[in-house]
Amino acid sequence: MAIFGIGAYYDDMGDVSGDFIRKNLIGVGWQQNDAPELHEILKSLKVGDIVYIKAAFAGANITVKAIGLIKDNVIRSSDDTGGLVSVGRNVKWVSKKRFSINRPKEKNNVRSNTVYEEFHPLVQKRILRCF
């Protein structure tokens, strides 16, 4: 089991986290040619991995918008998500409570990335508290 932070802000659509929650999915909107590494990360997620929708703009604290588990091995596409994501995964949301985590002091800052594996022990602990 791993924990992944997933962004949900699209330049052309704004915050799509509500859509992710309603449709029980997470994903990225960029096409395969534009973000092949993000497509591979999404495809590599395993059933039971923990995902959290996050926002962490420019030094701000981490806003957690929902926490869920990867539900199955199905890879979603724009065809079956109404164009919301180009690659995505089905999620069972275990918490839809919005809360903030103090941004940890860290050297390897990945908080503004679209998708990243969460390794910071304090952030992991706070996410796991929701189970």
N, C-alpha and C positions, 0 to 999 in steps of 0.2 A: 504494500500500500504506500502510495506517495500522496503528497498534497501539492496542488497546482493553483496558482492565482491566474485568473482569466479576466482580461479587460472587456468592457462592453460599451465602449464609446466609439461610434463611427463618425468620421468627419462629415459625411453627408446626411446622417440620420440622427446624430446626437446619441443620447444614452439609450441603448437597446436592452438594458438589463431586465426591464419589465417584460419584454418580448421573450427573452431567454427563460424567465421564470414561468410565464404562461404556457410556453411551448415545451417546457421540460427539456431544454437543451442548452448546450454551450457551443461556441464555435468562433470562427474568424470569417470575416467578410472578404478578405483579399483572395484573389484568384491564385491558383496553383503556381502560375508563372511569376507572380509578383511576390509570393511569400512561401516558397516551397518548404522552408524549415518549419514554419508554423503548421502547415498541413501535416508534416511528418510527426510533429509533437502531438497534435490532436489524434492522429491515427494510432499512435503508440500508447495512449492511455489505456489502462487495464480496468476491467470490471472491479469495482470497489475502491478505485482511486478517489480521493477526496478532491473536489474542485470548489473554489470560492470565487464569486464574482466580486471584483475589486475595482476601486478607483484610488489612485495615489498620485495626484498631480504635483509636480514641481516642489518637492520637499514637504508636502502636506502629509498629515497622518493617513493611514490606510483605512479607507471606508470599505467595509464588508457589506455587500448587498444581499447575498444569499450563499448558503453552503449546501453542497450536495454530493452525491456519489455517482460515479459512472455506472450506469444501469446495465449495459449490455455491450456487445461487440459491434453493433451496427454503426456504420459510418454514414452520417447524414450529408446531404448535398443541397445545393440551391434548388434543385428540382423538387425536393420534398419538404423544404422549409419556407417555401414562398419567396425565395431569394434572400432570406435573412442572413444565412451563412453560406459560404462556399464549401466549407467542410465543418462538420460538427459531430457531437456525440449526445446521446440520450442521457438525461440526468434525473435522478430521484432527489428532489430537494428535501433536506432534513431540517433546514432552518431558512426562513425568509426574513428573519429579524435583521434589520440594518443596525450596524454598530461600528465603532471606530477603534482602531488599534494604534497606539502611539508608534510613530515611525521609529524603528530601532536605529541605534547608531551602528552603522555598518560600512564596510569598505566596498563591498560588491553590491552596488545598488541596482537592483533589477525592477524596482517598483513601477517604473513607467513602461516596461515591456508589455506587449499584448498577452503573452503567455509565459509563465516561468514556473519551475518547480520551487516550492517554498522550502528553504533549508534553515531559516532563522528559528532557533528553538523557542524564543518567546512568542513569535507569531504562530508557530505550529501549536504550541500549548493553548493559545487563545482560540484557535480554530477548533481544536479537539474538544474544548470545553462544551461545544454545542452538541456533542453526542452523548 
